């Protein structure tokens, strides 16, 4: 019973509080101050009046500009221009140290010389293998002919032909021996002089490099990197000198081992052919026996195996030539890459312009992709907006006239027109904006500066 009375009392208290609050708000509370709503209402009214006017803030920018950087990076050796200089397209601007890249060029050139020498050696091996194949094929023809002749017996014509073959084969021996003498003959004077000239040039380069770099190497107080680069330059010049000496020695030695082997092999082939021709004549005159047929058939089989093996040697030699030629192509590609790396150590102007800023100094390390120089074309000025929102951009278009004012020159009224509206939006302070580019109708006779604040107004009607 007590709980019931307590609940009724609580409900009465709530009703009395609600009634009191209503009486206060209706009769006793002071009137609300609506003065703050006045400006907002005025602003709404103003916006309703100026719905046809689009305004935006922008910056003065040059006609074109570029932030230039190196692709590879390195130590800045020389800055060839100063801020404010006018440069032409392709003009060198900043030079990095090229010691490593030039050394790589020399090494790539030496690799090409070695690769080309390997191609010549491989081609000589092909010639030797082909000579061996011809010899094997000749042996097969001879063995087959001998076997056929033993089976059918000899006719007077065959006997005469066999005798003629002997004479031809013996003449071939004489000719191959003469060719061998030509091959092993000493190198001609023109090749020797050319090799000697290359050696002299390499010696002069080595002496010059040694004279310029050895003091740096021997100077214990010098920079460690400089000493290492100097030693690398000496090593490269010495390697070039050794290669030139080896080339001269090779010329003086006459024909290569492969060439001599090929010529010697040709003599052996001719001798075997002569022996086969004489044996064939003997068999032709003597007539065939059963055991001779067996032996002759075995010789045919052996000659066929010899031809197959010779064909494999030719194929292997041709593969070696292809691999050597591929190595030459790779070495040339390496040289091109090294030369390109040297060229990339020089920063050049992509177009005619003015040097606007050089934020680096000689001796600093330029990192790949980090700007080291700013170029700009100050022949004309234009404006880029920074806060034209998506709600406004849809109401304007290209070639629309624009009124322009610049903070730095109050009271100056300029005109221009829209030449570009970005297709992709930017987000500025949470707003979706579109950069719009504006050019002046006439070049302003004002000392404009890059980055000055400008305000533009477009009447969309």
C-alpha positions as CSV (number, residue, x, y, z in Angstrom):
1,X,0.0,0.0,0.0
2,X,2.9,2.3,0.8
3,X,4.5,1.6,-2.7
4,X,1.3,2.6,-4.4
5,X,1.1,5.9,-2.6
6,X,4.8,6.6,-3.4
7,X,4.2,6.0,-7.2
8,X,1.1,8.3,-7.2
9,X,3.2,11.0,-5.5
10,X,6.0,10.7,-8.1
11,X,3.6,11.1,-10.9
12,X,2.1,14.3,-9.3
13,X,5.5,15.8,-8.9
14,X,6.4,15.2,-12.6
15,X,3.1,16.8,-13.8
16,X,3.6,19.9,-11.6
17,X,7.2,20.3,-13.0
18,X,6.0,20.1,-16.6
19,X,3.3,22.6,-15.9
20,X,5.6,25.0,-14.3
21,X,8.1,24.9,-17.2
22,X,5.3,25.6,-19.7
23,X,4.1,28.6,-17.6
24,X,7.7,29.9,-17.5
25,X,8.4,29.6,-21.3
26,X,5.0,31.2,-22.2
27,X,4.8,34.1,-19.7
28,X,8.0,34.6,-17.7
29,X,11.0,33.8,-20.1
30,X,12.6,36.9,-21.9
31,X,12.0,37.2,-25.6
32,X,14.6,35.5,-27.8
33,X,17.3,37.7,-29.5
34,X,17.0,37.1,-33.2
35,X,19.5,39.7,-34.2
36,X,22.1,37.1,-35.1
37,X,19.9,35.8,-37.9
38,X,20.0,39.1,-39.7
39,X,23.4,38.7,-41.4
40,X,22.7,35.1,-42.4
41,X,19.4,36.2,-44.0
42,X,21.2,39.1,-45.7
43,X,23.9,36.7,-46.9
44,X,21.3,34.4,-48.4
45,X,19.6,37.3,-50.0
46,X,23.0,38.4,-51.4
47,X,23.7,35.0,-52.8
48,X,20.3,35.0,-54.4
49,X,21.2,38.3,-56.0
50,X,24.7,37.2,-57.2
51,X,23.8,33.7,-58.4
52,X,25.2,34.7,-61.9
53,X,28.6,35.7,-60.5
54,X,31.4,33.2,-60.0
55,X,34.5,34.3,-58.0
56,X,37.6,32.4,-57.3
57,X,41.1,32.9,-55.8
58,X,44.2,32.0,-57.8
59,X,48.0,32.4,-58.3
60,X,50.1,34.2,-60.9
61,X,52.2,31.6,-62.8
62,X,54.5,31.7,-65.8
63,X,53.5,30.4,-69.2
64,X,55.3,27.1,-68.6
65,X,57.7,25.8,-66.0
66,X,59.6,22.6,-65.1
67,X,61.3,21.1,-62.1
68,X,64.4,19.3,-63.4
69,X,66.2,16.4,-61.8
70,X,68.7,13.7,-62.6
71,X,67.8,10.1,-63.4
72,X,70.8,8.5,-61.8
73,X,72.2,11.1,-59.4
74,X,75.7,11.7,-58.1
75,X,78.1,14.4,-56.9
76,X,77.5,17.8,-58.5
77,X,80.8,18.7,-60.2
78,X,79.8,22.0,-61.9
79,X,76.8,24.3,-62.2
80,X,77.0,25.9,-65.6
81,X,74.2,28.6,-65.2
82,X,73.0,31.1,-62.6
83,X,69.5,32.1,-61.5
84,X,68.1,34.5,-63.9
85,X,70.0,33.2,-66.9
86,X,68.1,32.7,-70.1
87,X,68.9,29.3,-71.7
88,X,68.1,27.5,-75.0
89,X,66.7,24.1,-75.5
90,X,69.4,21.4,-75.1
91,X,71.8,23.8,-73.2
92,X,73.8,22.0,-70.4
93,X,72.8,23.3,-67.0
94,X,74.4,21.1,-64.3
95,X,77.2,18.5,-64.7
96,X,77.6,15.6,-62.3
97,X,80.9,13.7,-61.8
98,X,81.3,11.1,-64.5
99,X,84.4,9.1,-63.3
100,X,82.5,5.9,-62.7
101,X,80.5,6.1,-65.9
102,X,83.5,6.8,-68.1
103,X,85.3,3.9,-66.6
104,X,82.3,1.7,-67.4
105,X,82.5,2.9,-71.0
106,X,86.1,1.8,-71.3
107,X,85.3,-1.5,-69.8
108,X,82.4,-2.0,-72.2
109,X,84.6,-1.1,-75.1
110,X,87.2,-3.7,-74.0
111,X,84.4,-6.3,-73.7
112,X,83.3,-5.6,-77.3
113,X,86.9,-6.2,-78.5
114,X,87.0,-9.5,-76.6
115,X,83.6,-10.6,-77.8
116,X,84.4,-9.8,-81.5
117,X,87.6,-11.8,-81.1
118,X,85.6,-14.7,-79.8
119,X,83.3,-14.5,-82.8
120,X,86.3,-14.8,-85.2
121,X,87.6,-17.8,-83.2
122,X,84.2,-19.5,-83.4
123,X,83.9,-18.8,-87.1
124,X,87.3,-20.4,-87.6
125,X,86.1,-23.4,-85.7
126,X,83.0,-23.6,-88.0
127,X,85.3,-23.7,-91.0
128,X,87.4,-26.5,-89.5
129,X,84.3,-28.4,-88.6
130,X,82.9,-28.0,-92.2
131,X,86.3,-29.1,-93.6
132,X,86.0,-32.2,-91.4
133,X,82.5,-32.8,-92.7
134,X,83.6,-32.6,-96.2
135,X,86.4,-35.1,-95.5
136,X,83.9,-37.5,-93.8
137,X,81.5,-37.2,-96.7
138,X,84.4,-37.9,-99.2
139,X,85.4,-40.9,-97.2
140,X,81.8,-42.2,-97.3
141,X,81.6,-41.7,-101.0
142,X,84.9,-43.4,-101.4
143,X,83.9,-46.3,-99.1
144,X,80.6,-46.8,-100.9
145,X,82.2,-46.7,-104.3
146,X,84.8,-49.2,-103.2
147,X,82.1,-51.5,-101.9
148,X,80.0,-51.1,-105.1
149,X,83.0,-51.8,-107.3
150,X,84.0,-54.9,-105.3
151,X,80.5,-56.3,-105.8
152,X,80.3,-55.8,-109.5
153,X,83.9,-56.1,-110.5
154,X,85.9,-53.7,-112.5
155,X,85.6,-52.7,-116.2
156,X,88.3,-51.1,-118.3
157,X,86.5,-47.8,-117.9
158,X,86.4,-48.2,-114.1
159,X,90.1,-49.0,-114.0
160,X,90.9,-45.9,-116.0
161,X,88.7,-43.8,-113.7
162,X,90.3,-45.2,-110.6
163,X,93.7,-44.3,-112.0
164,X,92.5,-40.8,-112.7
165,X,91.1,-40.5,-109.2
166,X,94.5,-41.4,-107.9
167,X,96.1,-38.7,-109.9
168,X,93.5,-36.1,-108.8
169,X,93.8,-37.1,-105.2
170,X,97.6,-36.8,-105.3
171,X,97.2,-33.3,-106.9
172,X,94.9,-32.4,-104.0
173,X,97.5,-33.4,-101.5
174,X,100.0,-31.1,-103.2
175,X,97.4,-28.2,-103.3
176,X,96.5,-28.7,-99.6
177,X,100.1,-28.7,-98.6
178,X,100.6,-25.4,-100.5
179,X,97.6,-23.9,-98.8
180,X,99.0,-24.9,-95.4
181,X,102.2,-23.1,-96.2
182,X,100.2,-19.9,-97.0
183,X,98.3,-20.1,-93.8
184,X,101.3,-20.5,-91.5
185,X,103.1,-17.7,-93.3
186,X,104.0,-14.7,-91.0
187,X,101.6,-11.7,-90.6
188,X,101.7,-9.0,-93.3
189,X,103.4,-5.7,-92.5
190,X,100.2,-3.6,-92.7
191,X,98.5,-5.6,-89.9
192,X,101.7,-5.4,-87.8
193,X,101.8,-1.6,-88.2
194,X,98.2,-1.2,-87.3
195,X,98.6,-3.3,-84.2
196,X,101.8,-1.4,-83.2
197,X,99.9,1.9,-83.7
198,X,97.1,0.7,-81.3
199,X,99.8,-0.4,-78.8
200,X,101.5,3.0,-79.0
201,X,98.2,4.8,-78.4
202,X,97.4,2.5,-75.4
203,X,100.9,3.1,-74.0
204,X,100.4,6.9,-74.3
205,X,97.0,6.8,-72.6
206,X,98.4,4.6,-69.8
207,X,101.4,7.0,-69.2
208,X,99.0,10.0,-69.2
209,X,96.6,8.3,-66.8
210,X,99.4,7.1,-64.5
211,X,100.9,10.6,-64.4
212,X,97.6,12.2,-63.5
213,X,96.3,9.7,-61.0
214,X,99.4,8.1,-59.3
215,X,100.0,11.2,-57.1
216,X,96.5,10.9,-55.8
217,X,96.8,7.2,-55.1
218,X,100.1,7.7,-53.3
219,X,98.8,10.7,-51.3
220,X,97.7,9.1,-48.0
221,X,96.0,12.4,-46.9
222,X,93.7,12.4,-50.0
223,X,90.0,11.5,-49.9
224,X,89.5,7.7,-49.9
225,X,87.0,7.9,-52.7
226,X,89.3,10.0,-54.8
227,X,92.1,7.6,-54.3
228,X,89.9,4.6,-55.2
229,X,88.7,6.4,-58.4
230,X,92.3,7.2,-59.4
231,X,93.3,3.6,-58.9
232,X,90.4,2.4,-61.0
233,X,91.4,4.8,-63.8
234,X,95.0,3.4,-63.7
235,X,93.7,-0.2,-63.7
236,X,91.5,0.5,-66.8
237,X,94.3,2.1,-68.7
238,X,96.6,-0.8,-67.8
239,X,94.0,-3.3,-69.0
240,X,93.7,-1.4,-72.3
241,X,97.5,-1.5,-72.7
242,X,97.7,-5.2,-72.0
243,X,94.9,-5.9,-74.6
244,X,96.7,-3.9,-77.2
245,X,100.0,-5.8,-76.5
246,X,98.1,-9.1,-76.8
247,X,96.6,-8.0,-80.1
248,X,100.1,-7.2,-81.5
249,X,101.4,-10.6,-80.3
250,X,98.5,-12.3,-82.0
251,X,99.2,-10.5,-85.3
252,X,103.0,-11.3,-85.1
253,X,102.3,-15.0,-84.4
254,X,100.6,-15.3,-87.8
255,X,97.6,-17.5,-88.3
256,X,95.5,-18.6,-85.3
257,X,95.6,-22.1,-83.9
258,X,92.1,-22.9,-85.4
259,X,93.2,-21.6,-88.9
260,X,96.3,-23.8,-88.8
261,X,94.4,-26.8,-87.6
262,X,91.9,-26.3,-90.4
263,X,94.7,-26.1,-93.0
264,X,96.5,-29.1,-91.5
265,X,93.2,-31.0,-91.5
266,X,92.7,-30.2,-95.2
267,X,96.1,-31.8,-95.9
268,X,95.2,-34.9,-93.9
269,X,91.9,-35.2,-95.8
270,X,93.7,-34.9,-99.1
271,X,96.2,-37.6,-98.0
272,X,93.4,-39.9,-96.9
273,X,91.6,-39.3,-100.2
274,X,94.7,-40.2,-102.1
275,X,95.2,-43.3,-100.1
276,X,91.6,-44.3,-100.6
277,X,92.0,-43.7,-104.4
278,X,95.1,-45.9,-104.5
279,X,93.4,-48.6,-102.5
280,X,90.4,-48.3,-104.7
281,X,92.6,-48.8,-107.8
282,X,94.3,-51.8,-106.2
283,X,91.0,-53.4,-105.4
284,X,89.8,-52.6,-108.9
285,X,92.7,-54.4,-110.4
286,X,92.7,-57.3,-107.9
287,X,89.0,-58.1,-108.0
288,X,86.8,-58.7,-105.0
289,X,86.9,-61.5,-102.4
290,X,84.3,-62.3,-99.8
291,X,86.3,-60.9,-96.9
292,X,87.1,-57.8,-98.9
293,X,83.3,-57.2,-99.3
294,X,82.8,-57.6,-95.6
295,X,85.6,-55.1,-94.9
296,X,84.4,-52.7,-97.5
297,X,80.9,-52.8,-96.0
298,X,82.3,-52.1,-92.6
299,X,84.2,-49.1,-94.0
300,X,81.0,-47.8,-95.4
301,X,79.3,-48.0,-92.0
302,X,82.2,-46.4,-90.3
303,X,82.2,-43.6,-92.9
304,X,78.5,-43.0,-92.3
305,X,79.2,-42.7,-88.6
306,X,82.0,-40.3,-89.3
307,X,79.7,-38.1,-91.4
308,X,77.1,-38.0,-88.6
309,X,79.7,-37.0,-86.0
310,X,81.1,-34.4,-88.4
311,X,77.6,-32.9,-88.8
312,X,77.2,-32.7,-85.0
313,X,80.6,-30.9,-84.8
314,X,79.4,-28.4,-87.5
315,X,76.2,-27.8,-85.6
316,X,78.0,-27.3,-82.3
317,X,80.4,-24.9,-84.0
318,X,77.6,-22.9,-85.6
319,X,75.9,-22.7,-82.2
320,X,79.1,-21.4,-80.7
321,X,79.2,-18.7,-83.4
322,X,75.6,-17.7,-82.6
323,X,76.4,-17.5,-78.9
324,X,79.6,-15.4,-79.6
325,X,77.6,-13.1,-81.8
326,X,74.9,-12.7,-79.1
327,X,77.8,-11.8,-76.7
328,X,78.9,-9.1,-79.1
329,X,75.3,-7.7,-79.2
330,X,75.2,-7.8,-75.4
331,X,78.5,-6.1,-75.1
332,X,77.4,-3.4,-77.6
333,X,74.2,-2.9,-75.6
334,X,76.4,-2.6,-72.4
335,X,78.5,0.1,-74.2
336,X,75.3,2.0,-75.3
337,X,74.0,1.8,-71.7
338,X,77.4,3.1,-70.3
339,X,77.4,5.9,-72.8
340,X,73.8,6.8,-72.0
341,X,74.8,6.9,-68.3
342,X,77.5,9.4,-69.1
343,X,75.1,11.5,-71.0
344,X,72.6,11.4,-68.2
345,X,75.2,12.9,-65.8
346,X,74.6,16.2,-67.7
347,X,71.3,18.0,-67.0
348,X,70.1,19.9,-70.1
349,X,67.3,22.4,-70.7
350,X,64.2,20.7,-72.2
351,X,63.0,24.1,-73.7
352,X,64.1,27.7,-74.0
353,X,63.4,29.4,-70.7
354,X,64.8,31.4,-67.7
355,X,66.6,29.7,-64.8
356,X,64.2,30.5,-61.9
357,X,65.9,28.6,-59.0
358,X,68.9,26.4,-58.3
359,X,68.5,25.0,-54.8
360,X,71.8,23.0,-54.9
361,X,75.6,23.7,-54.7
362,X,78.7,22.2,-56.2
363,X,79.9,19.2,-54.2
364,X,76.4,18.2,-53.0
365,X,74.9,14.8,-53.9
366,X,72.0,15.0,-56.3
367,X,69.5,12.2,-55.7
368,X,67.6,10.6,-58.6
369,X,64.2,12.3,-59.1
370,X,64.9,15.2,-56.6
371,X,64.6,18.6,-58.3
372,X,67.9,20.5,-58.6
373,X,66.8,23.3,-60.9
374,X,63.6,25.2,-61.9
375,X,63.0,26.5,-65.4
376,X,60.2,28.9,-66.3
377,X,59.1,30.8,-69.3
378,X,58.3,34.3,-68.1
379,X,57.5,35.7,-71.5
380,X,53.8,35.6,-70.5
381,X,51.8,35.3,-67.3
382,X,48.6,33.4,-66.5
383,X,46.5,32.6,-63.5
384,X,45.5,29.2,-62.0
385,X,42.6,29.1,-59.7
386,X,42.8,27.2,-56.4
387,X,39.3,27.1,-55.0
388,X,36.8,26.9,-57.9
389,X,34.3,24.3,-56.6
390,X,32.3,21.8,-58.4
391,X,29.1,23.8,-57.9
392,X,30.7,26.8,-59.7
393,X,32.7,25.1,-62.4
394,X,29.7,23.8,-64.2
395,X,28.5,27.3,-64.9
396,X,31.6,28.5,-66.7
397,X,33.3,27.5,-70.0
398,X,36.3,28.2,-72.2
399,X,36.8,31.6,-73.7
400,X,34.5,33.3,-71.1
401,X,35.7,36.8,-70.2
402,X,37.1,37.3,-66.7
403,X,37.7,40.3,-64.5
404,X,41.0,40.1,-62.5
405,X,42.3,41.9,-59.5
406,X,45.7,41.3,-57.9
407,X,46.4,41.7,-54.1
408,X,49.8,43.3,-54.7
409,X,48.3,46.0,-56.9
410,X,45.1,47.3,-55.4
411,X,43.0,49.4,-57.6
412,X,44.3,47.8,-60.8
413,X,41.5,46.2,-62.8
414,X,42.5,43.7,-65.5
415,X,40.6,41.4,-67.9
416,X,41.3,38.0,-69.3
417,X,39.6,34.9,-70.5
418,X,39.4,31.2,-69.5
419,X,41.6,28.9,-71.7
420,X,41.4,25.6,-69.7
421,X,39.3,23.8,-67.1
422,X,40.8,20.8,-65.4
423,X,39.1,17.5,-66.2
424,X,40.2,15.9,-62.9
425,X,39.3,17.4,-59.5
426,X,41.5,18.3,-56.5
427,X,40.5,18.3,-52.9
428,X,41.2,21.6,-51.1
429,X,40.2,21.9,-47.4
430,X,37.5,19.3,-47.9
431,X,36.1,20.9,-51.1
432,X,36.1,19.4,-54.5
433,X,37.8,22.0,-56.8
434,X,38.9,22.2,-60.4
435,X,41.9,24.2,-61.5
436,X,41.0,26.7,-64.1
437,X,43.6,28.5,-66.2
438,X,43.1,32.1,-67.3
439,X,45.2,34.3,-69.6
440,X,45.3,38.1,-69.7
441,X,43.7,39.9,-72.6
442,X,46.8,42.2,-72.7
443,X,50.1,41.8,-71.0
444,X,49.9,43.7,-67.7
445,X,52.3,46.6,-67.4
446,X,53.0,45.5,-63.8
447,X,56.0,43.9,-62.1
448,X,54.2,40.6,-61.5
449,X,55.9,37.7,-59.6
450,X,55.4,34.0,-59.6
451,X,52.9,33.0,-56.8
452,X,51.2,36.4,-56.3
453,X,47.5,36.1,-55.3
454,X,44.9,37.0,-57.8
455,X,41.1,37.1,-57.7
456,X,38.9,36.4,-60.7
457,X,35.2,37.1,-61.3
458,X,33.2,35.5,-64.1
459,X,29.7,36.7,-65.1
460,X,28.0,33.5,-66.1
461,X,25.3,35.4,-68.0
